[in-house]
Amino acid sequence: KYMENKTKYSAGEFPMLSKAHPTKVLVSEGEMLYIPSLWYHRVTQTCETVGVNYWYDMKFDNPHWCYFNFLQSLRKVERQGNGTSS
């Protein structure tokens, strides 16, 4: 299970991990889950499922989206400089 045991991950690699508090949500038949744009999330299905993503509230010209992409680019450059993969 993904990152359930936070102690096996490096604090140097993930300095904010100690502040993370994962929440598990079970979405039943006929329900849906709203996740705000740019929120990190992981999804696991417990049975055959059809998932649909629709980013109706995402404005790709919004400064937050541009800043997010800028930070992602910096992270990629930093990892390439350290010889690690992205």
N, C-alpha and C positions, 0 to 999 in steps of 0.2 A: 504494500500500500504506500502510496506516494507521500513522502515526508511526514508520515505519522510519528516516526522516531526522529525528532529533530536533533538529538544528541549525536547522530552519526554524520552530520553535515558540519563543515568547517565554518566557524564564526567569521573567519577572515574572508571566505568566499561569499557568505550570506550574512552580513553584519546585522541586518534587520530581522533575521529569522526569529530571534528570541522574542520579538514583539508580535509575531504572527499568532493568531488564534483561529485555526480552521473551524469552519462550521459545516456540519453535515446536514443535508436537506434531502428528504425523500419526496419526489414529485410523483404523485399517483396519476392514474389514467384520468384524462379530462382536465388535468391541472397544467399550469405553466409556471415558469420561474422567470422573473425579471432580474437581470443582472445589469447594472449600469455600465455604460461604455467605459472601456479601459480598465475595468476591474479584473484582476487576475482570478482565474477559476479553473477548476479541473472537474471533468464530468466522467462518471462511470455508470454504465447501464447495468441493471440487474436482470434484464430479459431483452428480447428483441424489441428494438425501439427505433422510431423515426424521430430524429432531432432536426429542428429548423431554427436557424439563427437569422434574426432580422434586426438590423441595427437602425431602428427608426429614429433614435435620438442622437445618432452620431453625426456630427458635422466635421467633415474631413478638412475643412479650411479653418476650423477652430484653433486658436492658439494652443489649447491644451493638447490637441492631437499632434500639432507640429512639434511642440516641446517633447512630447512622448517619443516621437520618432527620432528627434535629435538625440535624446538620451540613449535610445536603443542603438543608434549609430555609434555613439561614443563608446558604449559597452562593447560593441563588436570590434571596433578599432583597438580598444584596450586589450581584449582577449587575443587578437591577432598579434599584438606587440609582445604579449606574454607567452606566445606559442601554444595557447589553448584554443580549443574549438569553440564555436558559438553555440 
